[in-house]
Amino acid sequence: MKKPIKYLALGASAFALFATTYFTIFAVMGVPIKEAPLSEQLLGVERETGAPTKAIVSSPAPTPDPVKVSTQRASDVLGAFVLPAGVQAETLRSLKTELYQQLEQVRSMRDSLGNKEQSLSDREIELSGRFDELLALRSRLDEFHLELQARAEELNHEETVRDKKRTERLTDMSTYLIDGEASHAAALLSGMDPSDAAHVLDVLEPERAGEILRSMSPEASRMVWEAGLAQDG
């Protein structure tokens, strides 16, 4: 709640409390509200008079005496706070105690509102700090993501270069198996990885590759054959 609105609400509460206490005193004394002092100023009620209606006689307006007018106005204002003699002291003490209690409640409400406002302000500052921390974490995560992407591209490049060198090496090896005993070539390929052996046989002529494959053991030839099919797929 903003301070101007808070002070306006406190002022309205204090004025309502004063008016309630003021008219309660006259109600306890048995004085009607219309006849209470300041009723015309606070409630806009006109007092009723029992005087008989008289004929209005035109006469020159008297010149007002400034001293008398000022004295009359002062007596009207001060008379509003003068209580009749019939009000007992015990009643006044009771009303005074009630008034102080209600004023204390107003002070408590004001302090409570001030504490809540301070709590909300502290909470806002805390949330603002956490939001800044989240933004910093988001920035770090973006940096880590970029680093991971760069590292993945680097690894893919290294793997591509390694596969290329491996393919070139196996192709060079196949040139040594073009001629010679098929059983010797079969023994050499049986000790290799089935996928590497399948690549070497794929480079050779079909007749030479079939001859070497038939010279291998059934288990080894099956594994090389399946590896070759997997590469073609």
ZAGURO-808147 format. One record per residue: chain; residue in one letter; z, y, x of N, C-alpha, C in turn. Coordinates in Angstrom, 3 decimals. Layout:
BEGIN
(A,A,(Z,Y,X),(Z,Y,X),(Z,Y,X)),
...
REM end
This chain:
BEGIN
(A,M,(0.000,-1.180,0.851),(0.000,0.000,0.000),(0.000,1.237,0.892)),
(A,K,(-0.831,2.219,0.565),(-0.915,3.430,1.354),(0.321,4.304,1.109)),
(A,K,(0.671,5.131,2.100),(1.890,5.921,2.025),(1.887,6.920,0.879)),
(A,P,(0.780,7.685,0.612),(0.822,8.625,-0.528),(1.111,7.928,-1.845)),
(A,I,(0.485,6.765,-2.063),(0.715,6.041,-3.326),(2.153,5.540,-3.376)),
(A,K,(2.688,5.108,-2.243),(4.062,4.600,-2.206),(5.046,5.708,-2.526)),
(A,Y,(4.853,6.902,-1.921),(5.759,8.008,-2.186),(5.642,8.496,-3.640)),
(A,L,(4.422,8.474,-4.187),(4.233,8.861,-5.584),(4.967,7.908,-6.519)),
(A,A,(4.903,6.595,-6.227),(5.593,5.605,-7.065),(7.100,5.779,-6.972)),
(A,L,(7.621,6.066,-5.756),(9.065,6.272,-5.605),(9.511,7.528,-6.349)),
(A,G,(8.695,8.614,-6.290),(9.057,9.832,-7.010),(9.084,9.625,-8.515)),
(A,A,(8.074,8.888,-9.015),(8.044,8.611,-10.457),(9.241,7.769,-10.879)),
(A,S,(9.634,6.791,-10.045),(10.790,5.944,-10.369),(12.071,6.771,-10.394)),
(A,A,(12.223,7.684,-9.411),(13.425,8.516,-9.365),(13.495,9.452,-10.577)),
(A,F,(12.337,10.054,-10.957),(12.326,10.950,-12.119),(12.670,10.183,-13.400)),
(A,A,(12.107,8.969,-13.565),(12.412,8.160,-14.754),(13.887,7.780,-14.787)),
(A,L,(14.446,7.466,-13.610),(15.868,7.119,-13.533),(16.739,8.307,-13.925)),
(A,F,(16.370,9.521,-13.439),(17.141,10.722,-13.774),(17.088,10.992,-15.281)),
(A,A,(15.854,10.918,-15.864),(15.714,11.199,-17.293),(16.496,10.193,-18.138)),
(A,T,(16.450,8.905,-17.745),(17.176,7.872,-18.512),(18.677,8.121,-18.465)),
(A,T,(19.190,8.424,-17.266),(20.637,8.676,-17.131),(21.050,9.932,-17.889)),
(A,Y,(20.186,10.961,-17.795),(20.502,12.250,-18.440),(20.655,12.089,-19.946)),
(A,F,(19.680,11.433,-20.595),(19.733,11.294,-22.048),(20.734,10.224,-22.477)),
(A,T,(21.066,9.273,-21.570),(22.082,8.264,-21.904),(23.451,8.910,-22.063)),
(A,I,(23.714,9.914,-21.203),(25.014,10.608,-21.291),(25.190,11.252,-22.672)),
(A,F,(24.147,11.945,-23.156),(24.250,12.600,-24.459),(24.248,11.583,-25.595)),
(A,A,(23.574,10.427,-25.372),(23.614,9.384,-26.407),(25.018,8.814,-26.542)),
(A,V,(25.739,8.661,-25.388),(27.118,8.167,-25.444),(28.024,9.165,-26.184)),
(A,M,(27.734,10.452,-26.000),(28.541,11.491,-26.664),(28.161,11.665,-28.133)),
(A,G,(27.110,10.978,-28.575),(26.696,11.102,-29.961),(25.836,12.306,-30.235)),
(A,V,(25.257,12.873,-29.183),(24.396,14.036,-29.360),(22.960,13.553,-29.530)),
(A,P,(22.234,13.910,-30.570),(20.830,13.485,-30.726),(19.972,13.983,-29.565)),
(A,I,(18.916,13.229,-29.310),(18.036,13.583,-28.194),(17.380,14.945,-28.421)),
(A,K,(17.057,15.242,-29.687),(16.384,16.512,-29.978),(17.268,17.716,-29.683)),
(A,E,(18.612,17.502,-29.738),(19.529,18.609,-29.530),(20.021,18.691,-28.097)),
(A,A,(19.626,17.747,-27.257),(20.084,17.758,-25.870),(19.383,18.876,-25.108)),
(A,P,(20.076,19.459,-24.110),(19.428,20.491,-23.273),(18.218,19.906,-22.557)),
(A,L,(17.257,20.741,-22.299),(16.002,20.372,-21.605),(15.128,19.422,-22.408)),
(A,S,(15.501,19.095,-23.673),(14.653,18.207,-24.460),(13.314,18.865,-24.765)),
(A,E,(13.347,20.205,-24.969),(12.099,20.898,-25.219),(11.196,20.872,-23.995)),
(A,Q,(11.805,21.034,-22.771),(10.992,21.072,-21.559),(10.498,19.682,-21.170)),
(A,L,(11.327,18.628,-21.350),(10.959,17.278,-20.902),(10.116,16.539,-21.931)),
(A,L,(10.492,16.639,-23.213),(9.826,15.850,-24.245),(8.949,16.672,-25.159)),
(A,G,(8.996,17.988,-25.061),(8.187,18.831,-25.939),(8.678,18.822,-27.372)),
(A,V,(10.005,18.584,-27.618),(10.563,18.510,-28.979),(11.131,19.877,-29.342)),
(A,E,(10.794,20.369,-30.499),(11.310,21.651,-30.969),(12.595,21.433,-31.757)),
(A,R,(13.575,22.204,-31.444),(14.847,22.072,-32.158),(14.717,22.591,-33.606)),
(A,E,(15.386,21.891,-34.501),(15.368,22.278,-35.909),(16.519,23.255,-36.166)),
(A,T,(16.253,24.246,-36.859),(17.288,25.242,-37.211),(17.414,25.311,-38.723)),
(A,G,(18.622,25.483,-39.166),(18.880,25.554,-40.622),(18.926,26.959,-41.151)),
(A,A,(18.481,27.914,-40.368),(18.551,29.311,-40.813),(17.540,29.546,-41.918)),
(A,P,(17.880,30.329,-42.958),(16.935,30.611,-44.061),(15.811,31.492,-43.580)),
(A,T,(14.700,31.307,-44.240),(13.521,32.080,-43.891),(13.675,33.516,-44.344)),
(A,K,(13.414,34.425,-43.426),(13.533,35.842,-43.755),(12.182,36.516,-43.681)),
(A,A,(12.060,37.561,-44.408),(10.799,38.303,-44.390),(10.634,38.981,-43.047)),
(A,I,(9.431,38.949,-42.549),(9.132,39.540,-41.250),(8.850,41.019,-41.459)),
(A,V,(9.602,41.830,-40.740),(9.441,43.278,-40.855),(8.839,43.782,-39.571)),
(A,S,(7.750,44.451,-39.677),(7.088,44.971,-38.489),(7.927,46.068,-37.874)),
(A,S,(8.160,45.974,-36.606),(8.928,46.998,-35.895),(8.433,47.048,-34.479)),
(A,P,(8.602,48.131,-33.787),(8.139,48.208,-32.391),(8.846,47.183,-31.527)),
(A,A,(8.105,46.561,-30.655),(8.686,45.555,-29.759),(9.624,46.218,-28.790)),
(A,P,(10.851,45.667,-28.662),(11.810,46.281,-27.733),(11.382,46.071,-26.295)),
(A,T,(11.753,47.012,-25.493),(11.431,46.897,-24.059),(12.397,45.919,-23.412)),
(A,P,(11.880,44.795,-22.802),(12.792,43.786,-22.219),(13.479,44.339,-20.993)),
(A,D,(14.754,43.987,-20.893),(15.541,44.373,-19.719),(15.383,43.281,-18.663)),
(A,P,(14.834,43.589,-17.495),(14.621,42.545,-16.471),(15.898,41.828,-16.079)),
(A,V,(17.007,42.542,-16.022),(18.277,41.918,-15.613),(18.724,40.902,-16.646)),
(A,K,(18.633,41.257,-17.946),(19.053,40.336,-19.010),(18.144,39.111,-19.086)),
(A,V,(16.827,39.349,-18.912),(15.889,38.208,-18.962),(16.176,37.218,-17.851)),
(A,S,(16.431,37.704,-16.640),(16.719,36.834,-15.509),(18.009,36.072,-15.711)),
(A,T,(19.017,36.780,-16.268),(20.305,36.124,-16.522),(20.179,35.045,-17.586)),
(A,Q,(19.387,35.317,-18.635),(19.187,34.338,-19.704),(18.502,33.083,-19.183)),
(A,R,(17.464,33.279,-18.364),(16.751,32.118,-17.807),(17.657,31.283,-16.916)),
(A,A,(18.477,31.913,-16.100),(19.389,31.183,-15.223),(20.410,30.404,-16.040)),
(A,S,(20.916,31.012,-17.145),(21.904,30.307,-17.964),(21.287,29.114,-18.671)),
(A,D,(19.995,29.215,-19.068),(19.330,28.082,-19.710),(19.186,26.907,-18.755)),
(A,V,(18.812,27.185,-17.507),(18.628,26.105,-16.535),(19.944,25.467,-16.150)),
(A,L,(20.962,26.327,-15.875),(22.261,25.782,-15.470),(22.971,25.101,-16.632)),
(A,G,(22.690,25.560,-17.862),(23.347,24.941,-19.002),(22.921,23.506,-19.231)),
(A,A,(21.756,23.151,-18.716),(21.305,21.761,-18.883),(22.186,20.794,-18.132)),
(A,F,(22.874,21.256,-17.071),(23.702,20.380,-16.247),(25.189,20.501,-16.576)),
(A,V,(25.531,21.319,-17.586),(26.923,21.466,-17.995),(27.201,20.512,-19.145)),
(A,L,(28.106,19.574,-18.948),(28.412,18.567,-19.951),(29.496,19.078,-20.905)),
(A,P,(29.457,18.640,-22.156),(30.510,19.043,-23.095),(31.871,18.528,-22.653)),
(A,A,(32.921,19.167,-23.145),(34.270,18.792,-22.723),(34.693,17.441,-23.257)),
(A,G,(33.987,16.917,-24.250),(34.388,15.651,-24.834),(34.037,14.422,-24.012)),
(A,V,(33.251,14.594,-22.980),(32.870,13.435,-22.160),(34.043,13.027,-21.300)),
(A,Q,(34.426,11.785,-21.364),(35.560,11.300,-20.607),(35.189,11.089,-19.143)),
(A,A,(36.173,11.197,-18.288),(35.949,11.014,-16.853),(35.546,9.590,-16.527)),
(A,E,(36.079,8.624,-17.259),(35.734,7.220,-17.006),(34.260,6.962,-17.275)),
(A,T,(33.736,7.568,-18.336),(32.321,7.406,-18.652),(31.443,7.996,-17.562)),
(A,L,(31.843,9.155,-17.058),(31.076,9.775,-15.982),(31.105,8.931,-14.723)),
(A,R,(32.280,8.362,-14.411),(32.369,7.510,-13.222),(31.490,6.270,-13.366)),
(A,S,(31.469,5.706,-14.575),(30.640,4.521,-14.810),(29.153,4.840,-14.660)),
(A,L,(28.754,5.980,-15.235),(27.351,6.383,-15.115),(26.992,6.714,-13.676)),
(A,K,(27.942,7.335,-12.963),(27.698,7.644,-11.557),(27.520,6.376,-10.740)),
(A,T,(28.379,5.368,-11.008),(28.249,4.082,-10.290),(26.921,3.423,-10.590)),
(A,E,(26.513,3.438,-11.869),(25.232,2.837,-12.243),(24.066,3.566,-11.576)),
(A,L,(24.183,4.909,-11.526),(23.136,5.694,-10.891),(23.008,5.355,-9.410)),
(A,Y,(24.140,5.233,-8.712),(24.105,4.881,-7.298),(23.543,3.474,-7.078)),
(A,Q,(23.883,2.553,-7.977),(23.345,1.196,-7.863),(21.823,1.184,-8.007)),
(A,Q,(21.323,1.949,-8.982),(19.881,1.999,-9.174),(19.188,2.702,-8.010)),
(A,L,(19.837,3.730,-7.469),(19.272,4.374,-6.288),(19.244,3.417,-5.104)),
(A,E,(20.264,2.598,-4.970),(20.297,1.601,-3.894),(19.180,0.575,-4.067)),
(A,Q,(18.915,0.196,-5.324),(17.803,-0.721,-5.579),(16.473,-0.092,-5.176)),
(A,V,(16.319,1.212,-5.479),(15.091,1.903,-5.086),(14.948,1.915,-3.564)),
(A,R,(16.060,2.170,-2.856),(16.009,2.155,-1.394),(15.661,0.766,-0.865)),
(A,S,(16.239,-0.254,-1.500),(15.937,-1.631,-1.078),(14.466,-1.956,-1.286)),
(A,M,(13.925,-1.533,-2.440),(12.506,-1.761,-2.707),(11.639,-1.025,-1.680)),
(A,R,(12.055,0.213,-1.340),(11.288,0.969,-0.347),(11.318,0.277,1.010)),
(A,D,(12.510,-0.198,1.422),(12.619,-0.905,2.699),(11.812,-2.197,2.678)),
(A,S,(11.844,-2.906,1.532),(11.080,-4.149,1.432),(9.582,-3.889,1.543)),
(A,L,(9.125,-2.825,0.875),(7.713,-2.476,0.967),(7.332,-2.091,2.391)),
(A,G,(8.233,-1.361,3.073),(7.961,-0.989,4.464),(7.878,-2.206,5.366)),
(A,N,(8.785,-3.177,5.147),(8.756,-4.400,5.959),(7.492,-5.207,5.701)),
(A,K,(7.082,-5.293,4.436),(5.863,-6.031,4.116),(4.640,-5.361,4.733)),
(A,E,(4.625,-4.031,4.686),(3.503,-3.300,5.278),(3.434,-3.534,6.783)),
(A,Q,(4.600,-3.523,7.443),(4.639,-3.780,8.877),(4.215,-5.211,9.188)),
(A,S,(4.652,-6.157,8.328),(4.269,-7.557,8.519),(2.758,-7.737,8.395)),
(A,L,(2.171,-7.074,7.396),(0.720,-7.163,7.230),(-0.009,-6.546,8.417)),
(A,S,(0.529,-5.445,8.931),(-0.096,-4.811,10.092),(-0.032,-5.722,11.312)),
(A,D,(1.139,-6.359,11.524),(1.265,-7.295,12.650),(0.339,-8.486,12.474)),
(A,R,(0.233,-8.969,11.243),(-0.655,-10.116,10.976),(-2.108,-9.749,11.245)),
(A,E,(-2.479,-8.533,10.874),(-3.848,-8.076,11.115),(-4.148,-8.018,12.615)),
(A,I,(-3.176,-7.526,13.387),(-3.365,-7.463,14.837),(-3.485,-8.868,15.423)),
(A,E,(-2.655,-9.789,14.933),(-2.705,-11.175,15.427),(-4.043,-11.833,15.118)),
(A,L,(-4.526,-11.640,13.890),(-5.809,-12.231,13.508),(-6.957,-11.620,14.308)),
(A,S,(-6.852,-10.320,14.584),(-7.885,-9.678,15.389),(-7.913,-10.267,16.796)),
(A,G,(-6.721,-10.539,17.368),(-6.677,-11.156,18.691),(-7.256,-12.558,18.691)),
(A,R,(-6.952,-13.331,17.659),(-7.497,-14.691,17.575),(-9.015,-14.675,17.397)),
(A,F,(-9.486,-13.697,16.627),(-10.932,-13.592,16.443),(-11.626,-13.301,17.774)),
(A,D,(-11.015,-12.434,18.580),(-11.584,-12.155,19.900),(-11.577,-13.406,20.778)),
(A,E,(-10.515,-14.212,20.679),(-10.464,-15.453,21.449),(-11.572,-16.419,21.009)),
(A,L,(-11.796,-16.498,19.703),(-12.862,-17.379,19.205),(-14.232,-16.916,19.692)),
(A,L,(-14.440,-15.609,19.714),(-15.714,-15.097,20.222),(-15.892,-15.452,21.696)),
(A,A,(-14.793,-15.358,22.474),(-14.873,-15.713,23.897),(-15.172,-17.205,24.065)),
(A,L,(-14.523,-18.052,23.241),(-14.799,-19.498,23.311),(-16.233,-19.808,22.919)),
(A,R,(-16.737,-19.099,21.909),(-18.120,-19.313,21.482),(-19.078,-18.948,22.620)),
(A,S,(-18.797,-17.870,23.311),(-19.647,-17.467,24.434),(-19.623,-18.516,25.546)),
(A,R,(-18.429,-19.067,25.834),(-18.334,-20.102,26.871),(-19.074,-21.367,26.460)),
(A,L,(-18.971,-21.731,25.174),(-19.691,-22.921,24.695),(-21.201,-22.738,24.817)),
(A,D,(-21.678,-21.541,24.518),(-23.111,-21.278,24.673),(-23.536,-21.414,26.133)),
(A,E,(-22.688,-20.935,27.046),(-23.011,-21.065,28.466),(-23.024,-22.536,28.893)),
(A,F,(-22.036,-23.323,28.413),(-22.013,-24.749,28.741),(-23.246,-25.453,28.187)),
(A,H,(-23.654,-25.066,26.973),(-24.835,-25.690,26.376),(-26.083,-25.418,27.209)),
(A,L,(-26.223,-24.195,27.673),(-27.374,-23.855,28.519),(-27.326,-24.627,29.833)),
(A,E,(-26.131,-24.774,30.409),(-25.997,-25.535,31.647),(-26.359,-27.010,31.437)),
(A,L,(-25.922,-27.583,30.304),(-26.245,-28.985,30.012),(-27.751,-29.172,29.819)),
(A,Q,(-28.372,-28.236,29.144),(-29.819,-28.335,28.973),(-30.538,-28.280,30.319)),
(A,A,(-30.109,-27.377,31.188),(-30.736,-27.270,32.512),(-30.519,-28.553,33.309)),
(A,R,(-29.290,-29.106,33.224),(-29.014,-30.354,33.954),(-29.824,-31.515,33.399)),
(A,A,(-29.985,-31.578,32.068),(-30.784,-32.648,31.467),(-32.241,-32.554,31.908)),
(A,E,(-32.776,-31.352,31.947),(-34.152,-31.184,32.418),(-34.286,-31.588,33.884)),
(A,E,(-33.279,-31.262,34.671),(-33.308,-31.641,36.090),(-33.275,-33.153,36.255)),
(A,L,(-32.426,-33.821,35.472),(-32.343,-35.289,35.547),(-33.635,-35.938,35.079)),
(A,N,(-34.219,-35.384,34.018),(-35.492,-35.943,33.548),(-36.580,-35.803,34.617)),
(A,H,(-36.580,-34.668,35.286),(-37.564,-34.474,36.348),(-37.324,-35.465,37.492)),
(A,E,(-36.072,-35.643,37.886),(-35.768,-36.600,38.957),(-36.156,-38.021,38.557)),
(A,E,(-35.900,-38.382,37.308),(-36.257,-39.722,36.852),(-37.774,-39.917,36.838)),
(A,T,(-38.478,-38.870,36.423),(-39.941,-38.957,36.412),(-40.486,-39.131,37.825)),
(A,V,(-39.953,-38.367,38.758),(-40.392,-38.495,40.161),(-40.055,-39.882,40.701)),
(A,R,(-38.870,-40.390,40.379),(-38.474,-41.721,40.852),(-39.377,-42.813,40.268)),
(A,D,(-39.692,-42.714,38.976),(-40.580,-43.710,38.360),(-41.980,-43.643,38.968)),
(A,K,(-42.428,-42.439,39.269),(-43.749,-42.292,39.873),(-43.804,-42.942,41.255)),
(A,K,(-42.758,-42.698,42.059),(-42.708,-43.320,43.393),(-42.606,-44.835,43.275)),
(A,R,(-41.839,-45.322,42.320),(-41.704,-46.775,42.129),(-43.037,-47.383,41.731)),
(A,T,(-43.761,-46.711,40.856),(-45.071,-47.221,40.440),(-46.043,-47.255,41.619)),
(A,E,(-46.025,-46.209,42.425),(-46.904,-46.185,43.608),(-46.546,-47.295,44.586)),
(A,R,(-45.256,-47.561,44.768),(-44.835,-48.623,45.681),(-45.264,-50.002,45.179)),
(A,L,(-45.117,-50.241,43.897),(-45.528,-51.537,43.342),(-47.039,-51.709,43.403)),
(A,T,(-47.763,-50.606,43.190),(-49.230,-50.689,43.294),(-49.653,-51.043,44.717)),
(A,D,(-48.997,-50.432,45.717),(-49.295,-50.769,47.108),(-48.944,-52.230,47.401)),
(A,M,(-47.858,-52.729,46.819),(-47.461,-54.118,47.044),(-48.484,-55.101,46.491)),
(A,S,(-49.108,-54.720,45.384),(-50.076,-55.632,44.770),(-51.295,-55.879,45.670)),
(A,T,(-51.576,-54.948,46.574),(-52.727,-55.136,47.464),(-52.506,-56.296,48.432)),
(A,Y,(-51.236,-56.615,48.722),(-50.944,-57.735,49.620),(-51.022,-59.071,48.911)),
(A,L,(-51.133,-59.071,47.600),(-51.157,-60.327,46.839),(-52.546,-60.660,46.309)),
(A,I,(-53.520,-59.833,46.712),(-54.878,-60.124,46.227),(-55.374,-61.446,46.775)),
(A,D,(-55.087,-61.694,48.019),(-55.506,-62.955,48.664),(-54.268,-63.727,49.075)),
(A,G,(-54.422,-64.928,49.446),(-53.326,-65.759,49.918),(-52.946,-66.812,48.908)),
(A,E,(-51.934,-67.613,49.313),(-51.490,-68.688,48.462),(-50.832,-68.129,47.198)),
(A,A,(-51.183,-68.662,46.043),(-50.603,-68.225,44.778),(-49.131,-68.598,44.685)),
(A,S,(-48.777,-69.759,45.285),(-47.381,-70.193,45.244),(-46.491,-69.224,46.033)),
(A,H,(-46.998,-68.716,47.157),(-46.228,-67.747,47.933),(-46.033,-66.445,47.148)),
(A,A,(-47.093,-65.968,46.490),(-46.985,-64.756,45.668),(-46.053,-64.981,44.484)),
(A,A,(-46.085,-66.197,43.889),(-45.224,-66.503,42.757),(-43.758,-66.483,43.176)),
(A,A,(-43.462,-67.022,44.362),(-42.081,-67.019,44.848),(-41.599,-65.588,45.104)),
(A,L,(-42.488,-64.754,45.622),(-42.125,-63.370,45.881),(-41.839,-62.619,44.586)),
(A,L,(-42.707,-62.799,43.595),(-42.521,-62.089,42.328),(-41.336,-62.619,41.527)),
(A,S,(-40.995,-63.910,41.724),(-39.859,-64.479,40.982),(-38.542,-63.848,41.407)),
(A,G,(-38.468,-63.334,42.634),(-37.243,-62.698,43.101),(-37.148,-61.227,42.737)),
(A,M,(-38.170,-60.706,42.102),(-38.180,-59.308,41.733),(-37.735,-59.132,40.284)),
(A,D,(-37.508,-57.886,39.913),(-37.203,-57.558,38.514),(-38.415,-57.906,37.661)),
(A,P,(-38.231,-58.572,36.503),(-39.370,-58.974,35.686),(-40.319,-57.826,35.343)),
(A,S,(-39.793,-56.620,35.099),(-40.661,-55.492,34.768),(-41.493,-55.068,35.987)),
(A,D,(-40.896,-55.125,37.201),(-41.659,-54.794,38.415),(-42.731,-55.846,38.671)),
(A,A,(-42.373,-57.123,38.475),(-43.353,-58.201,38.677),(-44.498,-58.073,37.676)),
(A,A,(-44.171,-57.694,36.429),(-45.203,-57.524,35.410),(-46.135,-56.376,35.785)),
(A,H,(-45.595,-55.326,36.379),(-46.434,-54.197,36.805),(-47.376,-54.621,37.929)),
(A,V,(-46.873,-55.411,38.893),(-47.724,-55.870,39.996),(-48.857,-56.753,39.469)),
(A,L,(-48.551,-57.680,38.574),(-49.579,-58.554,38.008),(-50.587,-57.766,37.182)),
(A,D,(-50.123,-56.666,36.537),(-51.024,-55.860,35.720),(-52.068,-55.146,36.582)),
(A,V,(-51.727,-54.858,37.854),(-52.668,-54.177,38.752),(-53.728,-55.148,39.269)),
(A,L,(-53.358,-56.433,39.445),(-54.287,-57.436,39.979),(-55.372,-57.793,38.965)),
(A,E,(-56.396,-58.466,39.470),(-57.440,-58.985,38.581),(-56.846,-60.018,37.636)),
(A,P,(-57.330,-60.129,36.430),(-56.761,-61.076,35.472),(-56.735,-62.509,35.991)),
(A,E,(-57.829,-62.961,36.695),(-57.864,-64.332,37.194),(-56.774,-64.545,38.235)),
(A,R,(-56.614,-63.576,39.151),(-55.602,-63.716,40.201),(-54.204,-63.647,39.607)),
(A,A,(-53.983,-62.756,38.611),(-52.673,-62.636,37.982),(-52.314,-63.909,37.234)),
(A,G,(-53.309,-64.528,36.547),(-53.041,-65.767,35.830),(-52.711,-66.902,36.774)),
(A,E,(-53.391,-66.924,37.926),(-53.127,-67.981,38.903),(-51.694,-67.878,39.429)),
(A,I,(-51.249,-66.644,39.754),(-49.883,-66.460,40.264),(-48.865,-66.774,39.172)),
(A,L,(-49.143,-66.364,37.938),(-48.209,-66.578,36.838),(-48.029,-68.063,36.553)),
(A,R,(-49.117,-68.863,36.691),(-49.018,-70.295,36.462),(-48.260,-70.983,37.598)),
(A,S,(-48.235,-70.360,38.775),(-47.516,-70.965,39.896),(-46.013,-70.700,39.832)),
(A,M,(-45.583,-69.812,38.966),(-44.160,-69.497,38.822),(-43.489,-70.531,37.925)),
(A,S,(-42.166,-70.606,37.970),(-41.433,-71.521,37.095),(-41.578,-71.059,35.645)),
(A,P,(-41.421,-71.977,34.705),(-41.579,-71.590,33.299),(-40.648,-70.448,32.877)),
(A,E,(-39.385,-70.492,33.338),(-38.431,-69.445,32.941),(-38.828,-68.099,33.517)),
(A,A,(-39.220,-68.105,34.828),(-39.606,-66.850,35.468),(-40.883,-66.289,34.859)),
(A,S,(-41.845,-67.152,34.589),(-43.101,-66.672,34.007),(-42.873,-66.113,32.602)),
(A,R,(-41.968,-66.741,31.849),(-41.675,-66.242,30.506),(-41.068,-64.841,30.560)),
(A,M,(-40.123,-64.661,31.476),(-39.472,-63.359,31.599),(-40.461,-62.276,32.025)),
(A,V,(-41.360,-62.618,32.970),(-42.361,-61.644,33.410),(-43.330,-61.342,32.282)),
(A,W,(-43.702,-62.367,31.523),(-44.622,-62.173,30.409),(-44.020,-61.257,29.339)),
(A,E,(-42.745,-61.479,28.994),(-42.086,-60.631,27.999),(-41.928,-59.193,28.490)),
(A,A,(-41.654,-59.052,29.802),(-41.539,-57.697,30.351),(-42.869,-56.969,30.284)),
(A,G,(-43.981,-57.691,30.541),(-45.290,-57.085,30.443),(-45.625,-56.662,29.025)),
(A,L,(-45.265,-57.510,28.049),(-45.500,-57.142,26.666),(-44.687,-55.906,26.270)),
(A,A,(-43.456,-55.822,26.768),(-42.617,-54.659,26.464),(-43.203,-53.373,27.042)),
(A,Q,(-43.813,-53.463,28.235),(-44.441,-52.264,28.817),(-45.663,-51.855,28.037)),
(A,D,(-46.420,-52.831,27.561),(-47.610,-52.500,26.782),(-47.233,-51.889,25.440)),
(A,G,(-46.084,-52.355,24.893),(-45.644,-51.803,23.590),(-45.156,-50.377,23.759)),
REM end
